[in-house]
Amino acid sequence: MSITSSSYVYASRRELALARLNAYLELSKPRIASLVLVVVAVSAFAGHWGPPQLWIWLHTLLGTALVAASASTFNQLLERSCDARMERTAGRPLPSGRLTTKQAISFGVVTLAIGVAELTLLVNMLAALLGGLTWLFYVVLYTPLKSKTAANTAVGAVAGALPVLIGWAAVGASFSITGGPLPDGMYVAALFLIVYLWQFPHFMAIAWIYRHQYSAAGLQMLTVVDSTGRRAGAQAVLGALALAPISLLPALQMPSRVYLAGALSLSIAYLAAAVLFCWRRDQRSARFLLQTSLVYLPVLLILLVLSPWV
């Protein structure tokens, strides 16, 4: 074999390895995982009232990332036939054939095992149990329900909010419901509800934008069950409306005019976007609601982290 041929083979193998690595990364849904890790980090920060021990924080984030990667993998394994029928998901690793079912199962099992082990051995048992519970809600409950009932969003939102409890438990924060203007247990409950309720307008916007694809795939989203969008619009408004007072509760624990003003402004903007979507029920208002949701949660979490000092 010539030097040129050897170089070509090496380059081809390298490109194949990179393509395979990229496929596994896609299987992990990095965008969703990033949001999960931000929620965990902020919750750990709030539970410790400042940066927790660096190693605890790192192991919590890494363990949670691995569990989240496994959950996303098994979600795509169970939905691979549905994904193949939707334009937005047809290019995913399984329906596109870039990874086999066996490879995905192996990846999902290994990441789950390592993630739970890391949380158990290097963080604490409660964080590991909550990580496992999040996985069960997402894979065993939420994913199968998507093809059976429009109530799947309420279950999926629990899986989306449970990372709040993982971060809180990781730093040994209290779950007591007594003492102080806002007991620790009530404070973490408020954080949980903020993330939980935020998801309803967010998911209703997505469900409307891709309603025709969801219908073709046989997924029972609210916009498929009710093609007028009235129920989805109402759920978006109710979610944003319930979120507004809950988002103000953290100010009782750590009084901050900046947080209070910011949370109130964000909630009004989110509610306005939800009302607009409920009224118009078109692609433009749905995309505006989606964009507003993607601003709301990160900014609110930043204000929460900064609240002890501003």
VOBA-1610 file (N, C-alpha, C; in pm, whole numbers, padded with zeros to 5 digits, always signed):
BEGIN
Met+00085-00119+00000Met+00000+00000+00000Met+00088+00124+00000Ser+00056+00220-00087Ser+00136+00341-00098Ser+00107+00434+00019Ile+00196+00535+00033Ile+00178+00634+00139Ile+00047+00710+00118Thr+00017+00739-00009Thr-00107+00811-00041Thr-00229+00730-00002Ser-00227+00601-00032Ser-00339+00512+00002Ser-00355+00500+00152Ser-00243+00488+00223Ser-00248+00476+00369Ser-00308+00602+00431Ser-00269+00717+00378Ser-00322+00843+00428Ser-00472+00853+00403Tyr-00515+00803+00287Tyr-00657+00807+00253Tyr-00738+00718+00348Val-00687+00599+00375Val-00755+00506+00465Val-00762+00565+00605Tyr-00651+00624+00651Tyr-00647+00684+00784Tyr-00749+00797+00795Ala-00753+00882+00690Ala-00847+00994+00690Ala-00991+00945+00690Ser-01017+00838+00615Ser-01152+00783+00608Ser-01195+00727+00742Arg-01103+00655+00807Arg-01134+00600+00940Arg-01158+00711+01042Arg-01077+00816+01030Arg-01092+00929+01122Arg-01227+00997+01101Glu-01266+01017+00975Glu-01394+01079+00946Glu-01509+00992+00994Leu-01494+00860+00979Leu-01598+00768+01024Leu-01612+00773+01176Ala-01498+00778+01246Ala-01500+00785+01392Ala-01566+00914+01440Leu-01534+01025+01374Leu-01593+01154+01411Leu-01743+01155+01384Ala-01783+01094+01272Ala-01925+01087+01238Ala-02000+01003+01341Arg-01938+00893+01384Arg-02000+00807+01485Arg-02012+00880+01618Leu-01907+00952+01655Leu-01908+01030+01780Leu-02017+01136+01775Asn-02030+01201+01661Asn-02132+01304+01646Asn-02272+01244+01655Ala-02289+01123+01603Ala-02418+01056+01610Ala-02456+01024+01755Tyr-02358+00978+01833Tyr-02385+00951+01975Tyr-02418+01081+02049Leu-02352+01189+02011Leu-02380+01318+02074Leu-02522+01362+02043Glu-02565+01344+01918Glu-02703+01377+01880Glu-02803+01292+01957Leu-02766+01166+01980Leu-02853+01075+02053Leu-02876+01125+02196Ser-02781+01202+02247Ser-02789+01254+02384Ser-02874+01381+02394Lys-02918+01435+02281Lys-02994+01561+02278Lys-02924+01669+02361Pro-02809+01717+02313Pro-02729+01811+02392Pro-02800+01940+02431Arg-02893+01988+02351Arg-02964+02112+02386Arg-03050+02091+02510Ile-03122+01980+02512Ile-03205+01950+02630Ile-03117+01925+02751Ala-03008+01849+02729Ala-02916+01819+02840Ala-02855+01946+02897Ser-02825+02043+02812Ser-02766+02169+02859Ser-02861+02243+02951Leu-02990+02246+02914Leu-03089+02312+02999Leu-03105+02239+03132Val-03104+02106+03127Val-03113+02025+03249Val-02996+02058+03342Leu-02877+02068+03288Leu-02758+02094+03370Leu-02760+02235+03428Val-02813+02331+03354Val-02826+02467+03407Val-02920+02467+03527Val-03031+02395+03513Val-03128+02387+03623Val-03065+02321+03746Val-02992+02211+03725Val-02924+02141+03835Val-02823+02234+03903Ala-02744+02304+03822Ala-02640+02392+03876Ala-02700+02506+03959Val-02806+02567+03908Val-02870+02678+03980Val-02935+02628+04109Ser-02999+02512+04102Ser-03061+02456+04222Ser-02956+02423+04328Ala-02843+02367+04286Ala-02735+02337+04380Ala-02679+02467+04440Phe-02668+02569+04358Phe-02619+02698+04404Phe-02715+02757+04508Ala-02844+02753+04477Ala-02944+02809+04568Ala-02953+02728+04697Gly-02940+02596+04686Gly-02947+02511+04804Gly-02830+02530+04898His-02718+02575+04842His-02597+02596+04922His-02578+02743+04954Trp-02662+02829+04896Trp-02650+02975+04905Trp-02507+03019+04870Gly-02466+02976+04756Gly-02332+03008+04706Gly-02277+02886+04636Pro-02163+02899+04571Pro-02106+02784+04499Pro-02080+02667+04593Pro-02135+02547+04562Pro-02106+02430+04644Pro-01962+02384+04623Gln-01920+02281+04695Gln-01786+02229+04675Gln-01769+02190+04529Leu-01657+02232+04472Leu-01637+02216+04328Leu-01653+02072+04282Trp-01592+01978+04356Trp-01597+01838+04311Trp-01738+01783+04319Ile-01814+01820+04422Ile-01953+01776+04432Ile-02033+01829+04314Trp-02012+01956+04284Trp-02082+02019+04171Trp-02048+01949+04039Leu-01921+01925+04015Leu-01878+01863+03889Leu-01933+01722+03876His-01925+01643+03984His-01975+01506+03977His-02127+01502+03963Thr-02195+01598+04024Thr-02340+01607+04010Thr-02377+01637+03865Leu-02308+01732+03805Leu-02337+01770+03667Leu-02302+01656+03570Leu-02187+01593+03590Leu-02147+01485+03500Leu-02241+01365+03514Gly-02272+01327+03639Gly-02362+01214+03659Gly-02500+01241+03601Thr-02551+01362+03622Thr-02681+01398+03567Thr-02678+01401+03415Ala-02569+01451+03358Ala-02555+01455+03211Ala-02560+01315+03152Leu-02497+01220+03218Leu-02496+01081+03168Leu-02636+01019+03179Val-02705+01044+03290Val-02841+00991+03305Val-02933+01055+03200Ala-02917+01186+03178Ala-02998+01255+03077Ala-02969+01201+02937Ala-02842+01171+02909Ala-02805+01115+02779Ala-02872+00980+02759Ser-02875+00899+02864Ser-02940+00769+02856Ser-03090+00784+02833Ala-03153+00876+02906Ala-03297+00898+02891Ala-03331+00941+02749Ser-03252+01031+02693Ser-03275+01077+02556Ser-03255+00964+02456Thr-03158+00878+02483Thr-03131+00765+02395Thr-03248+00668+02392Phe-03298+00630+02510Phe-03410+00537+02514Phe-03538+00601+02463Asn-03552+00731+02480Asn-03665+00803+02422Asn-03664+00789+02270Gln-03547+00804+02209Gln-03536+00792+02064Gln-03548+00647+02017Leu-03504+00553+02101Leu-03522+00412+02067Leu-03671+00378+02059Leu-03747+00424+02156Leu-03890+00393+02159Leu-03966+00469+02050Glu-03914+00582+02008Glu-03985+00665+01911Glu-03923+00662+01772Arg-03835+00568+01746Arg-03763+00571+01618Arg-03856+00560+01497Ser-03966+00484+01508Ser-04058+00473+01395Ser-04137+00604+01378Cys-04172+00667+01489Cys-04241+00797+01482Cys-04147+00903+01426Asp-04022+00902+01472Asp-03924+01000+01425Asp-03905+00992+01275Ala-03912+00870+01222Ala-03891+00852+01078Ala-04002+00917+00996Arg-04118+00940+01057Arg-04232+00998+00985Arg-04242+01149+01001Met-04149+01208+01077Met-04152+01353+01096Met-04027+01417+01035Glu-04048+01523+00961Glu-03936+01591+00894Glu-03832+01642+00994Arg-03879+01694+01109Arg-03788+01753+01207Arg-03702+01650+01278Thr-03741+01522+01272Thr-03667+01418+01345Thr-03615+01305+01256Ala-03649+01309+01129Ala-03610+01200+01039Ala-03458+01186+01026Gly-03385+01294+01050Gly-03240+01290+01039Gly-03169+01245+01164Arg-03243+01210+01268Arg-03180+01162+01391Arg-03103+01033+01366Pro-03010+00998+01453Pro-02921+00884+01428Pro-02990+00752+01399Leu-03101+00721+01467Leu-03166+00591+01446Leu-03249+00586+01317Pro-03342+00678+01294Pro-03418+00669+01168Pro-03332+00690+01044Ser-03223+00764+01057Ser-03135+00786+00942Ser-03039+00671+00918Gly-03031+00577+01014Gly-02945+00461+00998Gly-02799+00485+01034Arg-02769+00601+01093Arg-02630+00628+01130Arg-02586+00548+01252Leu-02682+00504+01332Leu-02655+00414+01444Leu-02757+00302+01441Thr-02716+00183+01486Thr-02808+00071+01492Thr-02879+00069+01627Thr-02986-00008+01632Thr-03060-00022+01758Thr-02969-00080+01867Lys-02887-00178+01831Lys-02796-00240+01927Lys-02697-00138+01983Gln-02644-00054+01896Gln-02549+00049+01940Gln-02616+00148+02036Ala-02739+00187+02003Ala-02811+00282+02088Ala-02844+00221+02224Ile-02886+00096+02226Ile-02916+00030+02354Ile-02790+00022+02440Ser-02680-00016+02379Ser-02554-00026+02454Ser-02515+00109+02511Phe-02526+00213+02431Phe-02492+00347+02476Phe-02584+00391+02590Gly-02713+00363+02576Gly-02809+00403+02678Gly-02787+00330+02810Val-02756+00203+02804Val-02733+00124+02926Val-02605+00169+02996Val-02499+00189+02919Val-02369+00227+02977Val-02377+00366+03040Thr-02436+00461+02971Thr-02443+00597+03027Thr-02531+00600+03152Leu-02639+00522+03153Leu-02724+00518+03272Leu-02649+00457+03390Ala-02581+00346+03365Ala-02508+00278+03473Ala-02398+00366+03531Ile-02321+00430+03444Ile-02211+00515+03491Ile-02267+00639+03562Gly-02371+00697+03505Gly-02430+00817+03565Gly-02486+00792+03704Val-02562+00685+03720Val-02619+00653+03851Val-02508+00617+03950Ala-02407+00543+03902Ala-02295+00506+03989Ala-02219+00630+04037Glu-02200+00724+03947Glu-02129+00846+03985Glu-02207+00926+04089Leu-02337+00938+04067Leu-02419+01011+04164Leu-02423+00939+04298Thr-02427+00807+04295Thr-02434+00728+04419Thr-02304+00735+04498Leu-02191+00711+04429Leu-02062+00698+04497Leu-01994+00831+04523Leu-02015+00930+04437Leu-01939+01055+04447Leu-02024+01176+04486Val-02155+01157+04493Val-02242+01267+04538Val-02318+01217+04662Asn-02436+01164+04644Asn-02507+01098+04755Asn-02622+01015+04701Met-02674+00928+04785Met-02777+00833+04742Met-02906+00902+04699Leu-02944+01008+04770Leu-03069+01076+04735Leu-03062+01137+04595Ala-02948+01198+04562Ala-02931+01255+04428Ala-02939+01145+04323Ala-02881+01029+04353Ala-02885+00916+04259Ala-03028+00866+04240Leu-03103+00855+04350Leu-03242+00809+04342Leu-03327+00906+04261Leu-03304+01035+04281Leu-03380+01135+04205Leu-03341+01132+04057Gly-03213+01105+04029Gly-03170+01090+03891Gly-03239+00972+03825Gly-03246+00859+03898Gly-03314+00742+03846Gly-03463+00766+03827Leu-03524+00840+03921Leu-03666+00872+03911Leu-03694+00960+03788Thr-03605+01054+03762Thr-03618+01139+03643Thr-03615+01054+03517Trp-03522+00959+03512Trp-03510+00868+03397Trp-03639+00789+03378Leu-03694+00736+03486Leu-03817+00657+03479Leu-03935+00740+03429Phe-03948+00862+03480Phe-04057+00948+03436Phe-04047+00977+03286Tyr-03926+01003+03240Tyr-03907+01042+03100Tyr-03921+00924+03004Val-03859+00812+03040Val-03855+00697+02949Val-03976+00606+02964Val-04007+00568+03087Val-04110+00467+03112Val-04251+00524+03110Leu-04268+00649+03156Leu-04401+00709+03161Leu-04428+00805+03045Tyr-04348+00910+03035Tyr-04374+01016+02937Tyr-04368+00967+02792Thr-04262+00898+02756Thr-04244+00858+02616Thr-04358+00771+02564Pro-04398+00664+02633Pro-04511+00584+02582Pro-04643+00661+02580Leu-04662+00753+02674Leu-04787+00828+02681Leu-04806+00921+02562Lys-04699+00960+02495Lys-04708+01054+02383Lys-04796+01000+02270Ser-04801+00869+02257Ser-04884+00810+02151Ser-05020+00767+02202Lys-05050+00794+02330Lys-05175+00747+02390Lys-05267+00859+02438Thr-05211+00966+02493Thr-05296+01071+02551Thr-05228+01207+02548Ala-05310+01309+02535Ala-05258+01446+02534Ala-05210+01489+02672Ala-05240+01409+02774Ala-05194+01439+02909Ala-05045+01412+02926Asn-04980+01365+02821Asn-04836+01334+02828Asn-04753+01455+02869Thr-04798+01575+02833Thr-04721+01696+02867Thr-04708+01714+03018Ala-04816+01687+03090Ala-04814+01703+03236Ala-04714+01607+03300Val-04702+01487+03245Val-04606+01388+03297Val-04464+01426+03255Gly-04448+01467+03130Gly-04316+01507+03082Gly-04262+01627+03156Ala-04353+01716+03198Ala-04310+01835+03272Ala-04254+01798+03409Val-04303+01688+03468Val-04247+01640+03595Val-04102+01597+03574Ala-04079+01521+03467Ala-03942+01480+03435Ala-03852+01599+03411Gly-03907+01703+03350Gly-03829+01824+03324Gly-03797+01904+03448Ala-03880+01892+03551Ala-03860+01971+03673Ala-03782+01895+03781Leu-03777+01763+03774Leu-03707+01684+03876Leu-03559+01719+03892Pro-03488+01763+03786Pro-03348+01804+03805Pro-03329+01912+03912Val-03433+01991+03939Val-03426+02088+04049Val-03395+02015+04180Leu-03462+01902+04202Leu-03443+01827+04325Leu-03308+01757+04328Ile-03257+01718+04211Ile-03125+01654+04205Ile-03018+01751+04255Gly-03019+01874+04203Gly-02921+01974+04245Gly-02933+02007+04391Trp-03057+02019+04439Trp-03083+02052+04580Trp-03030+01942+04671Ala-03061+01817+04637Ala-03018+01704+04719Ala-02867+01685+04715Ala-02806+01717+04602Ala-02663+01694+04584Ala-02579+01771+04685Val-02625+01890+04723Val-02548+01972+04817Val-02597+01956+04961Gly-02685+01858+04982Gly-02732+01831+05118Gly-02826+01936+05173Ala-02894+02011+05085Ala-02986+02115+05131Ala-03108+02052+05198Ser-03168+02126+05288Ser-03280+02076+05367Ser-03410+02077+05286Phe-03495+01978+05316Phe-03628+01972+05257Phe-03734+02004+05362Ser-03691+02065+05472Ser-03783+02096+05582Ser-03887+02199+05539Ile-04007+02184+05589Ile-04115+02279+05555Ile-04148+02371+05673Thr-04056+02379+05769Thr-04079+02468+05883Thr-03962+02566+05897Gly-03991+02683+05956Gly-03888+02781+05984Gly-03867+02882+05874Gly-03844+03009+05914Gly-03811+03115+05819Gly-03933+03165+05743Pro-03919+03278+05673Pro-04030+03331+05593Pro-04068+03237+05479Leu-03969+03164+05428Leu-03994+03064+05325Leu-03903+02945+05356Pro-03956+02842+05424Pro-03874+02725+05461Pro-03804+02664+05340Asp-03692+02600+05365Asp-03613+02542+05254Asp-03697+02448+05168Gly-03780+02367+05233Gly-03863+02274+05158Gly-03962+02345+05066Met-04015+02456+05112Met-04107+02534+05030Met-04033+02608+04920Tyr-03909+02648+04950Tyr-03828+02719+04851Tyr-03796+02628+04733Val-03753+02505+04762Val-03721+02413+04652Val-03848+02372+04579Ala-03961+02367+04652Ala-04089+02338+04586Ala-04124+02450+04488Ala-04094+02574+04526Ala-04120+02687+04436Ala-04032+02677+04312Leu-03905+02640+04331Leu-03816+02623+04215Leu-03867+02513+04123Phe-03912+02403+04184Phe-03967+02291+04107Phe-04087+02338+04025Leu-04177+02411+04088Leu-04298+02457+04019Leu-04267+02559+03910Ile-04165+02640+03932Ile-04125+02736+03828Ile-04087+02662+03700Val-04000+02562+03713Val-03957+02485+03596Val-04074+02403+03539Tyr-04156+02348+03628Tyr-04270+02266+03584Tyr-04369+02350+03503Leu-04412+02462+03558Leu-04513+02544+03492Leu-04460+02612+03366Trp-04332+02647+03367Trp-04271+02711+03250Trp-04286+02625+03125Gln-04288+02495+03144Gln-04288+02403+03030Gln-04420+02402+02951Phe-04531+02438+03015Phe-04660+02428+02946Phe-04673+02525+02829Pro-04650+02656+02848Pro-04652+02745+02731Pro-04543+02706+02629His-04427+02667+02679His-04315+02628+02592His-04354+02511+02502Phe-04410+02406+02561Phe-04446+02287+02483Phe-04569+02310+02396Met-04663+02394+02440Met-04780+02422+02357Met-04739+02494+02229Ala-04640+02582+02242Ala-04591+02652+02122Ala-04527+02552+02024Ile-04445+02463+02077Ile-04381+02361+01992Ile-04486+02269+01930Ala-04583+02229+02012Ala-04688+02138+01965Ala-04769+02200+01851Trp-04788+02333+01856Trp-04862+02399+01748Trp-04776+02410+01622Ile-04653+02449+01639Ile-04564+02468+01523Ile-04550+02338+01443Tyr-04540+02224+01514Tyr-04517+02096+01447Tyr-04640+02005+01453Arg-04758+02062+01465Arg-04878+01982+01485Arg-04905+01884+01371His-04878+01925+01247His-04904+01836+01133His-04807+01718+01134Gln-04683+01742+01173Gln-04586+01633+01181Gln-04620+01539+01296Tyr-04661+01594+01409Tyr-04702+01509+01521Tyr-04820+01422+01482Ser-04914+01480+01408Ser-05032+01406+01365Ser-04992+01290+01272Ala-04902+01319+01179Ala-04857+01216+01085Ala-04784+01102+01156Ala-04718+01135+01269Ala-04644+01035+01344Ala-04732+00960+01444Gly-04856+01004+01460Gly-04947+00937+01551Gly-04928+00976+01696Leu-04866+01091+01721Leu-04845+01137+01858Leu-04963+01223+01903Gln-05014+01193+02022Gln-05137+01258+02070Gln-05108+01387+02146Met-05050+01484+02077Met-05028+01613+02139Met-05161+01689+02143Leu-05171+01787+02229Leu-05297+01859+02247Leu-05342+01928+02118Thr-05246+01972+02038Thr-05279+02038+01911Thr-05323+01940+01804Val-05301+01811+01829Val-05350+01707+01737Val-05490+01665+01778Val-05509+01646+01909Val-05640+01609+01962Val-05741+01719+01936Asp-05698+01845+01953Asp-05785+01961+01926Asp-05714+02047+01823Ser-05747+02026+01696Ser-05677+02094+01587Ser-05704+02244+01582Thr-05805+02292+01656Thr-05833+02436+01657Thr-05727+02511+01737Gly-05660+02443+01829Gly-05559+02507+01911Gly-05614+02578+02033Arg-05747+02576+02051Arg-05806+02648+02165Arg-05759+02590+02298Arg-05757+02458+02309Arg-05716+02396+02435Arg-05568+02420+02462Ala-05487+02414+02356Ala-05344+02440+02372Ala-05321+02585+02414Gly-05396+02677+02353Gly-05384+02817+02389Gly-05425+02843+02532Ala-05534+02779+02573Ala-05581+02795+02710Ala-05480+02738+02810Gln-05422+02624+02776Gln-05323+02563+02865Gln-05198+02650+02875Ala-05159+02712+02765Ala-05044+02802+02767Ala-05071+02922+02858Val-05190+02977+02849Val-05225+03093+02932Val-05232+03054+03079Leu-05296+02942+03109Leu-05309+02898+03247Leu-05172+02869+03308Gly-05083+02808+03229Gly-04948+02780+03277Gly-04872+02908+03310Ala-04877+03004+03219Ala-04808+03131+03241Ala-04870+03210+03355Leu-05003+03201+03368Leu-05074+03272+03475Leu-05037+03214+03612Ala-05032+03082+03622Ala-04995+03017+03749Ala-04848+03041+03782Leu-04766+03052+03678Leu-04622+03073+03698Leu-04591+03209+03760Ala-04669+03310+03726Ala-04639+03448+03770Ala-04623+03461+03921Pro-04721+03420+04003Pro-04702+03435+04149Pro-04596+03341+04206Ile-04585+03221+04148Ile-04485+03125+04197Ile-04343+03179+04175Ser-04323+03248+04064Ser-04189+03300+04032Ser-04144+03408+04130Leu-04238+03468+04202Leu-04204+03574+04298Leu-04166+03518+04436Leu-04200+03392+04463Leu-04177+03335+04595Leu-04031+03333+04639Pro-03934+03305+04550Pro-03794+03306+04596Pro-03750+03436+04660Ala-03819+03545+04630Ala-03783+03675+04690Ala-03810+03676+04840Leu-03894+03584+04888Leu-03919+03575+05032Leu-03798+03516+05105Gln-03724+03431+05036Gln-03607+03367+05096Gln-03486+03458+05093Met-03466+03523+04980Met-03353+03613+04965Met-03403+03742+04902Pro-03452+03837+04985Pro-03511+03960+04932Pro-03419+04033+04834Ser-03471+04061+04716Ser-03393+04131+04614Ser-03490+04207+04524Arg-03477+04338+04523Arg-03564+04419+04437Arg-03539+04390+04291Val-03413+04361+04256Val-03380+04332+04117Val-03448+04203+04074Tyr-03438+04099+04159Tyr-03504+03972+04124Tyr-03655+03992+04115Leu-03712+04062+04212Leu-03857+04082+04216Leu-03905+04155+04090Ala-03835+04262+04055Ala-03872+04339+03936Ala-03852+04256+03809Gly-03741+04182+03804Gly-03712+04101+03687Gly-03811+03987+03670Ala-03842+03917+03780Ala-03937+03805+03774Ala-04076+03855+03733Leu-04116+03969+03787Leu-04246+04025+03753Leu-04253+04065+03606Ser-04148+04129+03557Ser-04144+04172+03416Ser-04145+04052+03321Leu-04063+03952+03355Leu-04057+03831+03272Leu-04192+03760+03269Ser-04257+03751+03385Ser-04385+03682+03393Ser-04493+03753+03312Ile-04492+03886+03319Ile-04590+03963+03241Ile-04567+03942+03091Ala-04440+03944+03050Ala-04406+03924+02909Ala-04446+03783+02862Tyr-04420+03684+02948Tyr-04453+03545+02914Tyr-04604+03527+02902Leu-04677+03585+02997Leu-04823+03576+02994Leu-04879+03646+02871Ala-04822+03761+02838Ala-04868+03834+02719Ala-04846+03752+02593Ala-04731+03686+02583Ala-04702+03602+02466Ala-04798+03484+02460Ala-04832+03426+02577Ala-04926+03314+02581Ala-05066+03358+02541Val-05108+03476+02589Val-05240+03530+02553Val-05246+03558+02402Leu-05140+03613+02346Leu-05134+03640+02203Leu-05148+03511+02123Phe-05078+03406+02167Phe-05089+03277+02099Phe-05230+03220+02111Cys-05289+03230+02230Cys-05425+03180+02251Cys-05526+03252+02162Trp-05502+03378+02141Trp-05593+03460+02060Trp-05576+03433+01911Arg-05449+03432+01865Arg-05425+03419+01721Arg-05414+03274+01673Arg-05344+03192+01749Arg-05321+03052+01716Arg-05270+03036+01572Asp-05156+03102+01547Asp-05090+03089+01417Asp-04941+03066+01439Gln-04870+03041+01330Gln-04728+03009+01341Gln-04647+03124+01401Arg-04682+03244+01363Arg-04605+03360+01410Arg-04618+03377+01561Ser-04740+03369+01613Ser-04760+03386+01757Ser-04701+03268+01835Ala-04704+03148+01775Ala-04646+03031+01841Ala-04494+03045+01850Arg-04433+03091+01743Arg-04287+03109+01745Arg-04247+03221+01841Phe-04329+03323+01850Phe-04299+03430+01946Phe-04308+03378+02089Leu-04407+03296+02116Leu-04420+03235+02249Leu-04301+03145+02278Leu-04260+03068+02180Leu-04144+02979+02198Leu-04018+03060+02228Gln-03996+03166+02151Gln-03879+03251+02173Gln-03883+03318+02311Thr-04003+03360+02352Thr-04017+03422+02484Thr-03985+03322+02594Ser-04028+03198+02576Ser-04000+03094+02676Ser-03851+03068+02688Leu-03780+03075+02576Leu-03636+03049+02576Leu-03556+03164+02637Val-03618+03280+02650Val-03558+03393+02721Val-03595+03386+02869Tyr-03720+03355+02894Tyr-03774+03360+03031Tyr-03691+03280+03131Leu-03677+03150+03108Leu-03617+03064+03211Leu-03469+03095+03235Pro-03384+03107+03133Pro-03243+03139+03160Pro-03225+03271+03234Val-03300+03374+03194Val-03286+03505+03259Val-03334+03498+03403Leu-03445+03428+03427Leu-03495+03415+03564Leu-03394+03342+03652Leu-03331+03238+03599Leu-03232+03162+03676Leu-03108+03246+03705Ile-03069+03328+03609Ile-02955+03419+03632Ile-02987+03517+03743Leu-03108+03574+03740Leu-03150+03667+03846Leu-03154+03597+03981Leu-03193+03471+03981Leu-03199+03393+04105Leu-03060+03376+04165Val-02962+03347+04079Val-02824+03329+04125Val-02768+03462+04178Leu-02805+03571+04112Leu-02752+03702+04151Leu-02826+03766+04268Ser-02942+03709+04306Ser-03029+03773+04405Ser-02962+03799+04540Pro-02867+03716+04586Pro-02805+03749+04716Pro-02722+03879+04714Trp-02685+03924+04595Trp-02594+04040+04587Trp-02656+04162+04520Val-02776+04148+04461Val-02835+04264+04393Val-02976+04290+04443
//
